[in-house]
Amino acid sequence: MKKQFIMTLMGPETPGLMRILAEKTHARQGIWLKSKISHLEGQCAGIIKIETDEQQVEALQQELKAVAGLQVVYPVAEDSAPSQSKELQLTIESRDRPGLIKDISNIFDGYDVSVTNLECHRFAVAEIGQSVFKGDFDLMTPADIDLDSLVAELEELDLRVIKNTVDG
């Protein structure tokens, strides 16, 4: 019988790290179902959903955990009831200021929106003499969300909001 588990990892970015993890998974008849790996400032962080034979799970987890320099965690997955939701992608641009992500997150919370992926950058713009924030947000929203109200509330923070994709 097949079993699936999630692995989160963090450690220094080293050449061949993904190859090592993939080889160890393959040696235990495992496959990566989904993965998201990011590198930033010499560090690597990721999350991988793995499937293998039930009798291989513990040995595979121990081998992956033993990779030098890598911190590995296997969060306990809880079954959750499927909810009616849809995916949304927003790009938010603004003059940078302290507390900006907190303010955006508070609005998302008020609409029961979950951030599934966030990539943000701050950079200086000489013409305005200030830093600018740009964030690309992948969101999971309730199916009945009032998208116009969400965007209007975000724009009240003096943000430029671009709706990239709405699924469904």
C-alpha positions, -999 to +999 in steps of 0.1 A: +000+000+000+012+035-009+015+062+017+021+100+013+039+124+036+051+160+035+087+170+042+098+205+049+135+213+046+159+241+053+196+246+051+225+260+032+223+260-006+247+233-018+253+220-053+236+187-058+212+189-029+181+182-049+199+153-067+208+138-033+172+141-020+158+127-053+182+098-053+174+088-017+136+090-026+140+069-057+161+043-039+131+037-015+107+035-045+094+070-037+082+098-060+078+135-055+041+144-061+046+181-055+075+203-045+083+239-039+120+248-034+133+283-029+168+297-027+176+330-010+209+345+001+227+311+001+199+293+019+175+267+006+140+261+019+114+237+006+084+216+010+079+182-008+050+158-009+063+123-013+046+090-020+062+056-014+054+021-002+041+022+034+070-001+046+095+023+031+083+055+048+102+054+081+135+044+065+132+071+038+123+098+063+154+088+084+177+089+053+164+123+042+167+136+077+204+125+078+215+147+049+243+168+062+235+204+071+198+200+064+170+206+089+141+183+080+106+182+096+077+159+088+046+178+099+016+156+108-010+159+081-045+162+093-075+152+072-096+182+065-130+185+049-129+199+014-141+235+013-156+255-014-128+278-024-111+294-054-076+305-063-067+342-068-035+359-077-029+395-068+000+418-074+003+446-049+025+476-054+031+505-030+055+529-015+072+508+012+065+515+049+067+496+082+038+473+089+026+470+053+025+432+052+007+432+086-019+456+073-024+435+041-026+403+062-052+418+085-075+425+055-070+390+041-079+375+075-111+395+075-121+378+043-110+343+053-083+344+027-052+322+030-019+331+014-006+300-004+025+317-018+041+351-014+070+366-033+078+401-024+106+426-031+116+460-018+138+482-039+149+518-039+135+542-066+157+573-069+131+593-087+108+593-056+136+590-030+119+561-014+117+523-014+089+506-033+072+473-023+060+448-049+043+415-038+029+387-058+003+369-037-012+335-045-044+332-024-071+307-016-104+325-011-139+314-001-159+307-032-184+334-023-158+361-017-168+397-026-136+404-046-145+440-053-148+447-016-115+430-009-097+450-036-113+482-025-103+477+011-067+469+000-067+501-021-077+521+010-042+514+022-029+534-007-019+503-027-021+495-063-038+461-067-037+440-099-059+410-102-039+385-122-061+354-122-093+342-107-100+305-109-136+295-112 
